[in-house]
Every structure is written in structure tokens, then in C-alpha cells.
Amino acid sequence: MQKDTKSYNIVVIEDNPGDFLLVQDYLEEEILLPSIYRAESFNAARQLLADTTVPIDVILLDLTLPDKQGEELVNGMVSVAKGIPVIILTGYTDIYFSIRALALGASDYLLKENLTAMALYKSIVYNIERNRNLVHLKESEQRYSNLFHLSPQPMWVFSMDNLAFLDVNEAAIKHYGYSKKEFLAMTLRDIKLKEEIPEMEKKICTLKRTEDTLQDEYRHVKKNGDEIIVDVRSNRINYDGRDAVVSLATDITERRRHIRAIEEQNKKLKEIAWTQSHIVRAPLARIMGLVKTMENNATSMDEKELILQYIMNSSVELDNIIQDIINKSQQGKS
């Protein structure tokens, strides 16, 4: 059978020379060039693993050492290993202790009397690969956690069953004014306006039937009673085995106020434009017509005085219209 040509750095913690030689033979039977490091006690193993220049792939641990045994040894070794798979090799056949050892963090539990080269090799390869996947999973979870908790935008996770908050980030805590403890005792309904709750629940039911992103605008209420408008984007996720939704909320209250102010300003500008094109022209046309009449030499003095009075009246009317335009312009700027 062809041997595994991959490089493996293996620590064997075994005080019995005969058992160590047997394990060494088994390893060399399946692996072409294994790098084997031996420690005869817990303290010796701890010193060996403290040397970070050697990247250890797996630890093979006997349960009875001169300075530690049993559960105390497993606890200590898992702590010292810092994520390196620990495979227990022992003659101790107690099934309950084997379960306990795995619960304490051991990767596998092999009985020496049943050990073969292939069984040991399979356990090593399996646990190294499983550990690598677990490390990748933890890194992925850490990246998600960082994206969630360090986001400058309010984010939360809520249960699809009862809408209870399962997690919130620091931005949500600061923006809404609730502590994390208060958030986790609330549901999504507690930050919504009552009249919007039925529509929101209907949309969440829709989200249960689809994997699409749900985006909508809602009115929320902060702890201090302030009402805000938020753009909320939500996606379904699995959170600790629960069907949940993660949401990102963007407060668009100021943006909406700004848009309303611009719309109001545009409305006033349209009114001003209409006034200039219609109302201003009427008194101005009258003034121009009266001036034209006065240029006629046939006009008597009495008629000219009357025309001047009409011109004055139209001028006052025009001045009032201009003043009104100025006032509206000032309001538009405000």
C-alpha cells in the first residue's frame, strides 16, 4: 500500500517506551516521513508545545502520565493544545469516561488494545481535516460577528417565530437608546408604530416563503419617544439553530425632511414664476398704456392728472406685488 507523502508534525505524549515504539511503528507504516516529537509527562509536553516554531498538526495523548492523569490531564492538555486536535490513546475502557473526555474537548478516543496502523492513521487524517474546517468556520463566524457588531449602521437579529430580538449591535443601542439587555427583552413590535405592525407581520410572513431580500420603509419609535423613518433591509438566516432574520436599518428622517423642504421651495418658486408671468404684467401693462396716452398732445391737463393718478395706483399695486415676491423668496431660502 502506498504511504501518505504529506508532512505531519505529531506529538506523542507517552511515558511507556514500549507503547511509544508501537505508536511510532504504526505512524511510519502509513505515513512516509512523519515528524514525531515525544514527551513523557504533561510538563514536558507543555514545554514542547510552547515552542511555536514547530507547527504541530495533532497530539496523541496517553491518559496516565507521571504528573497528571484522567480528567485533570485531559483538561490541562486541551488547554495547552490551543486548538490542536488531541487524540486519546488509552487502555482505559470506561465508556462513560470516553464520552466525558470528548465533552472536555478531546477530538477522538482510541483504545490501545484495538489500535491498528490504519485506525490510527484514519483518526489522525480525519481529525486534522475536521479541525481545519472548524477553524475556517470559526473565522467565518468571527468575520460575520465583526461585520455585525462593528457596523456603523444599526443592525439586529430577530426570531421569525415571535419577532423577539436575539442580538443587536452597538450602533442600534446608541441610535435607539435601549441597552442590549432591554433590547433582548423586547420584540420588533416594540419599536414600530402600532398602525404599521399588521403590514410588517404580513411582509415577514412573505419572507418565510422566499429567500429574497426584504426592503421597505417604516416609522420607528426610539426609547425617548422620537419618531424616525428608517429604510430596513432584511434577510433570513440560521441563528444558533433558529429561523431568524438579520436586518440593517438606515435612518432617513433627515433626508426626508430635506426632500420635503426642497419640494416646498420648488412650490414657492413656481408660485413666484407664475406671479411674475401673470400678476406683474397686469399693472405693468396698464402703466405702459397710460404713459403712451399721456404722450398724445390732444390730452387735456385734467385728463393727464387723472392718468397720473391711475399710474400711481398701478405703481402701488406693482410695488405690493414685488414685495410679496420678495417675502416668498425669503421664505424659500429659509
C-alpha positions, 0 to 999 in steps of 0.5 A: 500500500502506498504511504501518505507523502504529506508532512505531519508534525505529531506529538506523542505524549507517552511515558511507556517506551514500549507503547511509544515504539508501537505508536511510532511503528504504526505512524511510519507504516502509513505515513512516509516521513512523519515528524514525531516529537515525544514527551513523557509527562504533561510538563514536558509536553507543555514545554514542547508545545510552547515552542511555536516554531514547530507547527504541530498538526495533532497530539496523541495523548496517553491518559496516565502520565507521571504528573497528571492523569484522567480528567485533570490531564485531559483538561490541562492538555486541551488547554495547552493544545490551543486548538490542536486536535488531541487524540486519546490513546488509552487502555482505559475502557470506561465508556462513560469516561470516553464520552466525558473526555470528548465533552472536555474537548478531546477530538477522538478516543482510541483504545490501545488494545484495538489500535491498528496502523490504519485506525490510527492513521484514519483518526489522525487524517480525519481529525486534522481535516475536521479541525481545519474546517472548524477553524475556517468556520470559526473565522467565518463566524468571527468575520460575520460577528465583526461585520455585525457588531462593528457596523456603523449602521444599526443592525439586529437579529430577530426570531421569525417565530415571535419577532423577539430580538436575539442580538443587536449591535452597538450602533442600534443601542446608541441610535435607539437608546435601549441597552442590549439587555432591554433590547433582548427583552423586547420584540420588533413590535416594540419599536414600530408604530402600532398602525404599521405592525399588521403590514410588517407581520404580513411582509415577514410572513412573505419572507418565510416563503422566499429567500429574497431580500426584504426592503421597505420603509417604516416609522420607528419609535426610539426609547425617548419617544422620537419618531424616525423613518428608517429604510430596513433591509432584511434577510433570513438566516440560521441563528444558533439553530433558529429561523431568524432574520438579520436586518440593517436599518438606515435612518432617513428622517433627515433626508426626508425632511430635506426632500420635503423642504426642497419640494416646498421651495420648488412650490414657492418658486413656481408660485413666484414664476407664475406671479411674475408671468401673470400678476406683474404684467397686469399693472405693468401693462396698464402703466405702459398704456397710460404713459403712451396716452399721456404722450398724445398732445390732444390730452387735456391737463385734467385728463393727464392728472387723472392718468397720473393718478391711475399710474400711481395706483398701478405703481402701488399695486406693482410695488405690493406685488414685488414685495410679496415676491420678495417675502416668498423668496425669503421664505424659500431660502429659509 
